[in-house]
């Protein structure tokens, strides 16, 4: 009877100890689960502004580390502010104005142009 109890406790101990990740870092499922509220904010702002906001797969853990101290509401306010700031730097293209200027070509040179070859 004692052996059965010891073996079952040993199995229980092994099971409990092996449920964590090997290196202590969260796996992708944990990261995706923790980012759900923030992804909802990204989806909401994408629909509202008519653009695509998303987090690339390789940057999800970095984003999680950067935003773990802020709430989804603070995250939303920060993104709104950044988006409005970015609009200042977007210039209208000449295509939207109906104009298209051909590029100016470099004229031929009659002199020798010194150049250093790059090996």
C-alpha positions as CSV (number, residue, x, y, z in Angstrom):
1,X,0.0,0.0,0.0
2,X,2.8,2.4,0.8
3,X,4.5,1.7,-2.5
4,X,1.3,2.6,-4.4
5,X,1.0,5.8,-2.5
6,X,4.7,6.7,-3.1
7,X,4.4,5.9,-6.8
8,X,1.2,8.0,-7.2
9,X,2.8,10.9,-5.4
10,X,5.9,10.6,-7.5
11,X,3.8,10.6,-10.7
12,X,1.9,13.6,-9.5
13,X,5.1,15.5,-8.7
14,X,6.5,14.7,-12.1
15,X,3.3,15.9,-13.8
16,X,3.2,19.1,-11.9
17,X,6.8,20.0,-12.4
18,X,6.7,19.3,-16.2
19,X,3.7,21.5,-17.0
20,X,5.8,24.7,-17.2
21,X,7.8,25.6,-20.3
22,X,11.4,24.5,-20.4
23,X,13.1,27.9,-20.5
24,X,10.5,29.9,-18.4
25,X,9.4,32.0,-21.4
26,X,5.7,32.0,-22.4
27,X,4.8,30.0,-25.5
28,X,3.0,31.4,-28.5
29,X,-0.5,30.3,-27.2
30,X,0.1,32.2,-23.9
31,X,1.3,35.3,-25.8
32,X,-1.7,35.2,-28.1
33,X,-4.1,34.8,-25.1
34,X,-2.5,37.8,-23.3
35,X,-2.7,39.9,-26.4
36,X,-6.4,39.4,-27.0
37,X,-7.6,42.7,-25.5
38,X,-4.9,44.6,-27.3
39,X,-5.7,42.9,-30.6
40,X,-9.4,44.0,-30.1
41,X,-8.1,47.6,-29.8
42,X,-6.1,47.2,-33.0
43,X,-9.1,45.8,-34.9
44,X,-11.3,48.6,-33.6
45,X,-8.9,51.3,-34.7
46,X,-8.3,49.6,-38.0
47,X,-12.0,49.6,-38.8
48,X,-12.4,53.2,-37.5
49,X,-9.5,54.7,-39.5
50,X,-9.8,52.4,-42.6
51,X,-6.2,51.1,-42.3
52,X,-4.7,47.8,-41.3
53,X,-3.1,47.7,-37.8
54,X,-1.6,44.4,-36.8
55,X,1.4,42.9,-34.9
56,X,3.7,40.7,-36.9
57,X,4.2,37.2,-35.4
58,X,7.9,37.8,-34.7
59,X,7.1,41.0,-32.7
60,X,4.3,39.7,-30.4
61,X,6.5,38.9,-27.5
62,X,8.3,42.2,-27.7
63,X,5.0,44.1,-27.8
64,X,3.8,42.1,-24.8
65,X,6.9,43.1,-22.8
66,X,6.4,46.8,-23.8
67,X,2.7,47.0,-22.9
68,X,2.4,44.8,-19.9
69,X,2.3,47.8,-17.6
70,X,-0.6,49.6,-19.5
71,X,-4.3,48.9,-19.8
72,X,-6.0,48.4,-23.2
73,X,-7.7,51.8,-22.8
74,X,-4.3,53.5,-22.4
75,X,-3.0,51.5,-25.3
76,X,-5.9,52.7,-27.4
77,X,-5.2,56.4,-26.5
78,X,-1.5,56.0,-27.2
79,X,-2.2,54.5,-30.7
80,X,-4.7,57.2,-31.5
81,X,-2.2,59.9,-30.6
82,X,0.5,58.2,-32.6
83,X,-1.8,57.8,-35.6
84,X,-2.8,61.5,-35.5
85,X,0.9,62.5,-35.3
86,X,1.8,60.3,-38.2
87,X,-0.8,62.0,-40.4
88,X,1.3,65.2,-40.2
89,X,4.1,63.5,-42.1
90,X,2.1,61.8,-44.9
91,X,2.3,63.9,-48.1
92,X,-0.3,63.7,-50.9
93,X,1.1,62.0,-53.9
94,X,1.1,63.7,-57.2
95,X,-1.1,60.9,-58.6
96,X,-4.0,62.0,-56.4
97,X,-3.7,65.5,-57.8
98,X,-3.9,64.3,-61.3
99,X,-0.3,65.4,-62.1
100,X,2.6,63.2,-63.0
101,X,6.0,64.7,-63.7
102,X,8.5,62.7,-65.6
103,X,11.8,62.3,-63.8
104,X,14.8,64.4,-64.9
105,X,17.5,62.4,-66.3
106,X,21.2,62.9,-65.6
107,X,22.8,64.6,-68.6
108,X,25.8,63.1,-70.4
109,X,29.2,64.3,-69.2
110,X,32.0,65.3,-71.5
111,X,34.6,65.1,-68.6
112,X,36.0,62.0,-66.9
113,X,34.2,61.3,-63.6
114,X,36.6,60.0,-61.0
115,X,35.4,56.9,-59.3
116,X,36.9,54.5,-56.8
117,X,36.0,50.9,-57.6
118,X,34.5,49.0,-54.7
119,X,35.8,45.4,-54.4
